[in-house]
Amino acid sequence: MIQKKLTKLVGLKKADFDLFVHRGQIKVQQAKLIPTLKTGDEMALTSIFLATIRLVKEYRDGIFKSIKLSRAGRAYYYTEASFPDISKSRIDGLIIVVIKGVISEAVFFEMKNKNNGIDKNQIEDYLSIAKSLKIDTLVTISNEFVADSSHSPVSVKVPKNISLYHFSWTYLITKARLLLFDNETQIEDDDQVEIIKEALHYFESPLSGISGYIQMKAGWKELAESIRAQKNLKQSDSYIEEAVLSWYEEEKDMALLLSRKLGVLVKSSAKNKDSVKKDIKKVIKDNCLNSELFIKNAVSDIKIMAEFERRIVAMSIKLTPPLNKGSKARITWVGKQLENCKKKNESIFAVLEKEIIIEADIKYAQANIKVKLSELDQLIEVTKDKEIQAFKITLNRSFGAGFASVKKFIVLIEKMVLEYYEGVVQHTNSWSKPTPKIHKTELELINE
């Protein structure tokens, strides 16, 4: 009997897929929540991750949405997928979605843990296999961070009609952690709650090989030292791009850190194909890098600036004062906002107090007027006859030698963002214009 040749996965009947598996033309293993594999093995990690997606609906929905995979039909989850007639390569994970007995979508997964990075040659090979089998999605997962899931840690040419996604393990853990908070995305089924907790127990164990973002790239230190030494910077200097990419990765890590603390997904600023070039030009011209964290229902976005020359990191929020009152009342209002922060958490505010700068945004003025928190009263005099339309509450912190350290910089900035949020951001509010009320005419009042 002549065997059928495997030419595609998407569009293949599930019965034919099973036949190919039986004949050895497709080799797969079922994804298991408790695999009989060594702890810390990448295949154990793959199996547990895919089994968790299979068993926890809300986690599955979130992951499928992230990679634009249909939630209709029935999904099947496999590890160690290989196609001997096409390639000798073995792919870590495979999900197929079956609708009316036919595979409608399929996704390849490539997993790395520990210090293992995504391998360019491997990805190019998997993209070639995906193209030959009409698979339109490849997902890579590692401890490496990227600014956006549509970006990859490696530079590869992606064939037309194939989507390449990358997620850090920290992002996937954060997505799971958010499901355990009391919010609109929480897991409904109690048994599934226990499953996700068990999976997280494994993922968060040092033995799993999963780690967060713990070290900036070497280019960060080189850029910091070059600016300190007042060296001429060129766009072609590879270490500058490395530093910019490190900044993007740390920005993402701060967003995920806050997400896990707050129970809502904090987003970092969007990046596109021109972002790196623009930021390289900016750091050469201004010796600084900027980012932004977007937090649902917070008083404002958090703007962050790393200033290389002075080795300072600044974090700021914007507050709108009562615009129906005069400047003096607006200054009094912002003072009371910060007094409230102090009352809410005296120990943390005591750490921040001397580093806080108040900036008054003056209407039609070219620059803000800045004063230290301890000098807030002086603002009344210097803003006389001027209209304050907003305030910026900025935390300026000197990192000293730690700014250029590839490890200490991460420790310092993540400590800072947590202190700033807990000590200031979560206790401040902006003024909002009162709701308009119906005004009755004199005649209407007489006729009442």
C-alpha positions, -999 to 999 in steps of 0.1 A, spaced: 0 0 0 14 34 -11 16 58 18 2 93 14 27 121 14 25 147 41 22 181 24 3 202 49 -11 204 84 -36 232 80 -64 218 58 -56 182 68 -83 160 82 -77 151 118 -83 114 109 -55 117 84 -33 135 110 -38 105 133 -30 81 105 3 100 98 11 97 135 4 60 135 27 55 104 55 76 119 53 103 93 44 126 121 59 121 155 44 138 186 39 133 223 9 144 243 15 174 265 13 164 301 9 185 332 31 161 352 57 149 326 80 120 334 110 142 325 138 157 345 130 189 365 145 219 346 145 201 313 132 223 284 108 196 273 93 194 308 87 231 307 71 228 273 48 200 284 37 218 316 31 251 298 10 235 270 -9 213 294 -17 244 315 -31 262 285 -52 231 278 -66 228 313 -72 264 323 -98 282 301 -90 318 310 -52 312 306 -59 295 272 -82 324 261 -55 350 269 -27 331 252 -48 323 221 -58 360 219 -21 371 221 -12 349 191 -45 355 172 -54 318 174 -91 310 171 -109 298 202 -135 280 181 -132 243 175 -112 218 196 -75 222 203 -49 194 207 -15 199 224 17 181 216 54 182 224 84 169 205 68 173 171 88 161 141 81 154 104 108 129 92 98 132 55 104 169 56 131 176 82 152 159 108 144 188 132 123 182 163 100 211 173 93 216 211 56 222 209 26 220 185 -10 231 189 -36 222 163 -72 236 162 -97 213 146 -131 224 133 -156 199 118 -129 172 116 -103 194 97 -72 212 111 -80 249 107 -50 264 124 -16 252 138 11 267 159 47 257 164 64 265 198 102 268 204 111 270 241 143 280 259 152 283 295 182 292 317 207 313 297 198 296 264 188 322 238 166 318 208 188 304 180 186 322 146 194 291 125 169 270 144 141 296 139 149 298 102 147 260 99 113 260 118 100 288 96 109 267 66 90 237 80 60 258 89 59 272 53 60 237 38 32 225 61 11 257 56 14 266 93 11 303 98 23 309 134 56 302 152 59 312 189 93 315 206 96 316 244 127 322 265 140 343 294 148 370 268 127 402 268 114 421 238 96 454 236 66 438 219 55 402 212 57 409 175 94 415 179 120 387 180 153 384 199 168 373 166 168 390 132 153 366 107 134 369 74 99 357 81 81 342 51 49 359 39 17 347 56 37 335 87 35 353 121 64 351 144 58 359 181 81 360 211 72 360 248 94 361 279 87 335 306 82 365 329 53 378 307 36 344 307 40 340 345 25 375 349 -4 366 327 -11 336 349 -6 356 381 -32 382 370 -58 355 367 -55 349 405 -65 385 414 -101 394 420 -108 411 387 -128 407 354 -104 381 341 -101 359 372 -105 321 368 -141 309 375 -135 272 382 -119 264 415 -102 233 402 -86 254 374 -74 279 400 -55 250 417 -40 239 384 -26 273 376 -12 276 411 6 243 407 20 254 373 32 287 388 48 268 417 69 250 390 75 280 368 86 302 397 110 276 411 147 283 404 149 246 393 127 253 363 153 274 346 130 305 344 144 338 354 134 374 351 154 403 335 185 404 357 212 421 336 214 449 311 235 442 280 272 451 281 264 480 258 246 498 286 278 500 307 299 511 277 274 539 267 272 551 303 310 553 306 314 568 271 290 597 280 307 602 314 340 605 296 325 629 270 334 607 241 320 614 207 291 590 200 283 577 165 251 561 152 271 532 139 284 524 174 269 490 181 270 494 219 245 522 217 219 500 200 226 474 226 220 499 254 187 511 238 174 475 235 184 469 271 163 500 281 133 486 262 137 452 280 139 468 314 109 490 306 90 458 298 102 442 330 91 472 351 56 470 335 54 433 344 67 438 379 39 464 385 14 442 369 21 414 394 19 438 423 -13 456 412 -33 428 396 -38 447 363 -18 445 332 6 475 330 17 484 295 49 499 284 52 524 255 47 509 220 76 504 198 78 502 160 106 495 134 119 531 137 119 533 175 155 520 179 169 545 153 150 574 169 162 565 204 198 561 192 197 596 178 181 609 210 207 594 233 235 608 211 219 643 211 204 646 246 223 618 266 190 604 279 164 578 272 126 580 279 98 555 285 63 554 298 42 530 318 4 530 313 -17 518 343 -54 514 341 -73 538 365 -41 554 378 -40 591 381 -17 594 352 8 575 331 43 573 346 70 589 325 105 577 331 138 593 320 173 579 324 199 608 322 233 594 315 254 625 321 242 631 357 234 594 362 199 603 374 166 585 369 134 607 370 99 593 373 69 617 370 31 619 369 8 647 359 -19 661 381 -47 685 370 -55 710 398 -89 727 403 -91 749 372 -121 768 387 -98 783 414 -68 807 414 -31 798 413 -26 801 450 -55 777 457 -41 753 431 -7 752 448 -24 746 482 -43 718 465 -12 700 452 5 705 487 -25 687 503 -22 659 478 13 652 489 4 657 526 -21 629 520 6 607 505 27 612 536 -2 603 559 -10 572 540 26 558 541 50 578 563 79 554 561 81 553 523 73 590 519 102 598 542 125 580 518 111 600 488 105 634 503 139 650 496 139 637 460 105 651 450 103 681 426 71 699 419 68 714 384 41 739 376 30 738 340 23 775 332 -1 784 304 17 799 274 51 795 291 80 778 273 92 759 304 78 747 337 87 763 370 104 738 393 107 738 430 117 712 456 88 699 477 103 717 508 101 750 488 65 747 476 55 779 493 79 798 471 59 788 441 31 811 452 53 841 447 69 831 414 36 822 398 18 854 407 -3 866 378 4 833 360 -21 805 352 -10 770 364 -27 744 342 -11 713 356 15 699 380 42 673 375 53 654 406 88 642 397 110 618 417 146 625 409 171 599 421 208 597 417 221 562 409 257 572 411 281 544 400 251 520 400 238 537 369 265 521 348 263 487 365 245 461 343 231 444 373 227 471 400 209 494 376 180 470 374 178 465 411 178 503 417 152 513 391 128 485 400 131 495 437 125 531 427 93 524 406 77 504 434 85 531 460 73 559 438 40 541 430 34 530 466 44 563 481 30 588 456 11 575 426 -15 554 443 -25 582 467 -29 611 443 -59 623 423 -66 648 396 -94 674 398 -123 669 375 -147 695 364 -180 693 383 -210 678 364 -231 705 348 -264 712 365 -297 724 352 -302 761 360 -338 772 364 -349 806 351 -365 831 375 -399 825 360 -396 787 365 -387 793 402 -417 816 406 -440 790 391 -428 761 413 
